[in-house]
């Protein structure tokens, strides 16, 4: 890692902590639920599985509208989803644009609901408990051991994103929380290229994630903080200049 790149990364992180890297004030909007409740864990689990190829702030806005609508609130309860007619689920996911790809997103939502209902008492906390709240063990389970049970949450981006979200919005006490990696979405990849962390021609999710894992350990910067800094910086067209 070149010294100039290291200094730019440290400067961007410092500016983020000082509140000088602007971003949406309300990104992951959510209902006022007890942080440790099953309902809160479900709210911050199911939408994560369909958060790809779309605007993340728009997703959470749709999630909140869906949760607050008495006619669609049931979608956040796997034990009800699995007993509901598939077409109704598909239509209700579309009502507030929580589903943007009707067939694909509905299939994912129902499959994940089935996994939670059949194996984990319809409670995401049971998933975490199975691996003793250890981030590396949970990641391994999602990405390798039981990948088929967790559609899209088993990918490199969304497995880390889900744990990142839980770390912020629930009462979970993860072991080895520093092992949650940078989430290599479009904005993070663009910021990585801009900082010279990776070349544009070779920038894919695996390489970006691996590069940041090494860098952040060297610099002792929490991945959750750096992800937010990179994500905001890209959205602000790489301002402020570092």
C-alpha positions as CSV (number, residue, x, y, z in Angstrom):
1,X,0.0,0.0,0.0
2,X,1.6,3.3,-1.1
3,X,2.0,6.0,1.6
4,X,0.0,8.5,-0.4
5,X,-3.0,6.1,-0.5
6,X,-2.7,5.4,3.2
7,X,-2.7,9.1,4.0
8,X,-5.8,9.7,1.9
9,X,-7.7,6.9,3.5
10,X,-6.8,8.1,7.0
11,X,-7.8,11.7,6.0
12,X,-11.2,10.5,4.6
13,X,-11.9,8.5,7.7
14,X,-11.0,11.5,9.9
15,X,-13.3,13.8,7.9
16,X,-16.1,11.2,8.2
17,X,-15.8,11.1,12.0
18,X,-15.8,14.9,12.1
19,X,-19.1,14.9,10.1
20,X,-17.6,16.5,7.1
21,X,-18.5,13.7,4.6
22,X,-22.2,14.4,4.0
23,X,-24.9,11.9,3.4
24,X,-28.6,11.3,3.8
25,X,-29.7,12.1,7.4
26,X,-32.2,9.2,7.4
27,X,-31.0,6.3,5.4
28,X,-32.2,3.1,7.1
29,X,-35.6,4.5,8.3
30,X,-37.4,2.1,10.6
31,X,-40.3,1.8,13.1
32,X,-39.8,2.5,16.8
33,X,-39.3,-1.1,18.0
34,X,-37.4,-2.5,21.0
35,X,-33.8,-3.0,19.7
36,X,-33.7,-6.5,21.2
37,X,-37.1,-7.7,20.0
38,X,-37.7,-10.4,17.4
39,X,-39.7,-7.9,15.4
40,X,-36.8,-5.5,15.2
41,X,-34.4,-8.3,14.0
42,X,-37.0,-9.3,11.4
43,X,-37.3,-5.8,10.2
44,X,-33.6,-5.5,9.7
45,X,-33.2,-8.9,8.1
46,X,-35.8,-9.6,5.4
47,X,-35.3,-6.3,3.5
48,X,-31.5,-6.9,3.4
49,X,-32.1,-9.9,1.2
50,X,-33.6,-7.8,-1.6
51,X,-31.2,-4.9,-1.3
52,X,-29.3,-5.3,-4.6
53,X,-29.3,-3.4,-7.8
54,X,-31.4,-0.6,-6.3
55,X,-31.2,2.6,-4.2
56,X,-30.7,1.5,-0.5
57,X,-32.4,4.6,1.0
58,X,-35.4,3.9,-1.3
59,X,-35.5,0.3,-0.1
60,X,-35.7,1.3,3.5
61,X,-38.4,3.9,2.8
62,X,-40.4,1.2,1.1
63,X,-39.7,-1.2,4.0
64,X,-41.1,1.3,6.5
65,X,-44.2,2.0,4.5
66,X,-44.8,-1.8,4.1
67,X,-44.3,-2.3,7.8
68,X,-46.6,0.5,8.8
69,X,-49.4,-0.6,6.5
70,X,-51.8,-2.9,8.3
71,X,-52.5,-4.8,5.1
72,X,-48.8,-5.6,4.4
73,X,-47.3,-5.7,7.9
74,X,-47.6,-9.5,7.9
75,X,-44.8,-9.7,5.4
76,X,-42.3,-9.2,8.2
77,X,-43.5,-12.3,10.0
78,X,-42.2,-15.5,8.4
79,X,-44.7,-17.7,10.2
80,X,-47.5,-15.8,8.4
81,X,-45.7,-15.4,5.0
82,X,-45.3,-19.2,4.6
83,X,-49.0,-19.7,5.0
84,X,-50.1,-16.9,2.7
85,X,-50.9,-17.4,-1.0
86,X,-47.8,-16.7,-3.1
87,X,-49.5,-14.3,-5.5
88,X,-50.8,-12.3,-2.6
89,X,-47.3,-12.0,-1.1
90,X,-45.9,-11.0,-4.5
91,X,-48.6,-8.3,-4.9
92,X,-48.2,-7.0,-1.4
93,X,-44.4,-6.7,-1.7
94,X,-45.0,-4.5,-4.7
95,X,-47.6,-2.3,-3.0
96,X,-45.0,0.1,-1.6
97,X,-42.2,-0.9,-4.0
98,X,-40.4,-3.1,-1.5
99,X,-40.2,-5.5,-4.4
100,X,-38.8,-4.0,-7.6
101,X,-38.2,-7.3,-9.4
102,X,-41.6,-8.9,-8.6
103,X,-40.8,-12.6,-9.4
104,X,-37.2,-12.6,-8.2
105,X,-37.7,-10.6,-5.0
106,X,-40.8,-12.5,-4.0
107,X,-39.0,-15.8,-4.5
108,X,-36.2,-14.6,-2.3
109,X,-38.5,-13.2,0.4
110,X,-40.6,-16.4,0.6
111,X,-37.5,-18.6,0.6
112,X,-35.9,-16.7,3.4
113,X,-39.1,-16.7,5.4
114,X,-39.3,-20.5,4.9
115,X,-35.7,-20.9,6.2
116,X,-36.4,-18.8,9.3
117,X,-39.8,-20.5,9.9
118,X,-38.5,-24.1,9.4
119,X,-35.1,-23.9,11.0
120,X,-35.0,-20.9,13.3
121,X,-38.3,-20.4,15.0
122,X,-39.0,-17.5,12.7
123,X,-36.4,-15.5,14.6
124,X,-33.1,-14.2,13.1
125,X,-31.6,-14.2,16.6
126,X,-31.6,-18.0,16.4
127,X,-29.4,-17.8,13.3
128,X,-26.8,-15.7,15.2
129,X,-27.1,-17.9,18.3
130,X,-26.3,-21.0,16.3
131,X,-22.8,-19.7,15.7
132,X,-22.4,-18.2,19.1
133,X,-22.6,-14.6,17.7
134,X,-19.1,-15.0,16.1
135,X,-18.9,-12.9,12.9
136,X,-16.4,-15.2,11.1
137,X,-18.5,-18.3,11.9
138,X,-21.8,-16.6,10.8
139,X,-20.2,-15.4,7.6
140,X,-18.9,-18.9,6.9
141,X,-22.4,-20.4,7.5
142,X,-24.1,-17.9,5.2
143,X,-21.5,-18.0,2.4
144,X,-20.6,-21.7,2.5
145,X,-22.1,-24.1,5.0
146,X,-25.8,-23.2,4.5
147,X,-25.7,-20.9,1.6
148,X,-28.7,-22.4,-0.1
149,X,-30.9,-21.6,2.9
150,X,-30.0,-17.9,2.8
151,X,-30.7,-16.6,-0.8
152,X,-28.7,-13.5,-1.5
153,X,-27.8,-13.1,2.2
154,X,-25.2,-15.7,1.4
155,X,-23.4,-13.5,-1.0
156,X,-20.2,-11.5,-0.1
157,X,-21.9,-8.2,-0.2
158,X,-25.2,-9.0,1.6
159,X,-23.9,-11.3,4.2
160,X,-21.6,-8.5,5.5
161,X,-24.3,-5.9,4.9
162,X,-26.8,-7.8,7.0
163,X,-24.4,-8.1,10.0
164,X,-23.4,-4.4,9.5
165,X,-27.1,-3.4,9.7
166,X,-27.7,-5.6,12.8
167,X,-24.6,-4.2,14.5
168,X,-26.1,-0.7,14.1
169,X,-29.8,-1.2,14.7
170,X,-30.2,-4.1,17.1
171,X,-28.8,-5.0,20.5
172,X,-26.7,-7.8,19.2
173,X,-23.3,-8.2,20.8
174,X,-21.1,-9.8,18.1
175,X,-17.8,-11.5,18.8
176,X,-15.0,-10.4,16.4
177,X,-17.2,-7.5,15.1
178,X,-14.1,-6.1,13.4
179,X,-14.4,-9.1,10.9
180,X,-17.4,-7.6,9.3
181,X,-15.9,-6.5,6.0
182,X,-16.3,-3.5,3.9
183,X,-19.5,-4.1,1.8
184,X,-18.4,-3.9,-1.8
185,X,-21.4,-2.1,-3.3
186,X,-21.2,0.3,-6.3
187,X,-20.3,3.3,-4.2
188,X,-17.6,1.5,-2.2
189,X,-16.1,0.2,-5.4
190,X,-16.0,3.6,-7.0
191,X,-14.4,5.2,-3.9
192,X,-11.9,2.4,-3.8
193,X,-10.9,3.2,-7.4
194,X,-10.7,6.9,-6.7
195,X,-8.4,6.3,-3.7
196,X,-6.2,4.0,-5.7
197,X,-6.9,0.9,-3.6
198,X,-7.8,-1.1,-6.7
199,X,-7.5,-0.5,-10.4
200,X,-10.7,0.2,-12.3
201,X,-10.1,-2.7,-14.7
202,X,-9.8,-5.3,-12.0
203,X,-12.4,-3.9,-9.5
204,X,-14.8,-6.7,-8.6
205,X,-16.5,-7.4,-5.3
206,X,-14.1,-10.1,-4.1
207,X,-11.0,-8.1,-4.8
208,X,-12.3,-4.9,-3.2
209,X,-13.4,-6.8,-0.1
210,X,-10.1,-8.5,0.2
211,X,-8.1,-5.3,-0.3
212,X,-9.9,-3.4,2.4
213,X,-9.7,-6.3,4.8
214,X,-5.9,-6.0,4.7
215,X,-5.8,-2.2,4.7
216,X,-8.2,-1.7,7.6
217,X,-6.4,-4.2,9.8
218,X,-3.1,-2.4,9.1
219,X,-4.7,1.0,10.0
220,X,-6.9,-0.3,12.8
221,X,-10.0,1.4,11.3
222,X,-13.4,-0.3,12.0
223,X,-14.8,-1.6,8.7
224,X,-18.3,-0.3,9.6
225,X,-17.0,3.3,9.9
226,X,-14.9,3.1,6.7
227,X,-17.8,1.6,4.7
228,X,-20.0,4.6,5.6
229,X,-17.3,7.0,4.8
230,X,-16.7,5.4,1.3
231,X,-20.4,5.1,0.6
232,X,-21.1,8.8,1.4
233,X,-18.0,10.0,-0.4
234,X,-19.0,8.4,-3.7
235,X,-22.5,9.8,-3.4
236,X,-21.1,13.2,-2.9
237,X,-19.0,13.0,-6.0
238,X,-15.8,12.5,-4.0
239,X,-16.2,15.6,-1.9
240,X,-14.5,16.8,0.2
241,X,-11.2,16.3,-1.7
242,X,-8.7,14.1,0.1
